[in-house]
Amino acid sequence: MSAKIKCTDEPVGPIKVVPDLLPSPEELVFKEDTVKVTIALSRESVEFFKHEAEKHHTQYQKMIRRLLDAFTLAHKQRR
């Protein structure tokens, strides 16, 4: 059983205002510049990404896109 919380009207001590660290809604809503393509992938690869996406509560297509983006960035930086 949890301990009961005792509320009082006594001062709680010095208070420090903390700046808002959360991004604004405008910063959360961004649209990636994407292009739709049709691609044939191995069943094993798709099943792997679907399984991983389910574990991490995301979309498998997004995981594949991020993997390709990371690969692209790594190879662009080598040039």
C-alpha positions in Angstrom: 0.0 0.0 0.0 1.4 3.4 -0.9 2.1 6.1 1.7 -0.5 8.8 2.1 0.5 12.3 1.0 0.1 15.0 3.7 -0.8 18.4 2.3 -0.1 21.6 4.2 -0.3 25.3 3.6 3.3 25.8 4.8 5.9 27.4 2.6 7.8 24.8 0.5 11.0 26.8 0.2 12.7 28.7 -2.5 11.1 28.3 -5.9 13.1 28.4 -9.2 11.4 29.1 -12.5 12.6 26.6 -15.1 12.5 27.6 -18.8 10.2 25.7 -21.1 12.3 23.0 -22.6 9.6 21.5 -24.8 9.4 22.3 -28.5 6.5 24.3 -29.8 3.8 22.4 -31.8 5.1 24.1 -34.9 8.5 22.6 -34.4 7.0 19.1 -34.0 4.9 19.2 -37.2 7.4 19.1 -40.1 7.0 17.4 -43.4 10.0 15.6 -44.8 10.7 16.1 -48.5 9.9 12.6 -49.7 9.4 10.9 -53.1 7.2 7.8 -53.5 8.9 4.9 -55.1 8.1 1.2 -55.8 10.7 -1.2 -54.7 10.9 -5.0 -54.3 12.6 -6.1 -51.1 13.3 -9.5 -49.8 10.6 -11.0 -47.6 13.2 -11.6 -44.9 14.2 -7.9 -44.8 10.6 -6.7 -44.7 9.7 -9.2 -41.9 12.8 -8.0 -40.0 11.8 -4.4 -40.2 8.2 -5.1 -39.4 9.2 -7.0 -36.3 11.6 -4.2 -35.1 9.1 -1.5 -35.9 6.5 -3.3 -33.7 9.0 -3.6 -30.8 9.7 0.2 -31.0 6.2 1.3 -31.8 7.0 2.9 -35.1 6.4 2.2 -38.8 8.7 -0.1 -40.7 8.7 2.1 -43.8 10.0 4.9 -41.7 12.8 2.7 -40.3 13.9 1.7 -43.8 13.8 5.4 -44.9 15.9 6.4 -42.0 18.4 3.6 -42.7 18.7 4.8 -46.3 19.1 8.4 -45.2 21.9 7.4 -42.7 23.6 5.5 -45.5 23.3 8.4 -47.9 24.6 10.9 -45.3 27.6 8.7 -44.4 28.6 8.3 -48.0 28.1 12.0 -48.9 30.4 13.0 -46.0 33.2 10.7 -47.4 33.3 12.7 -50.7 
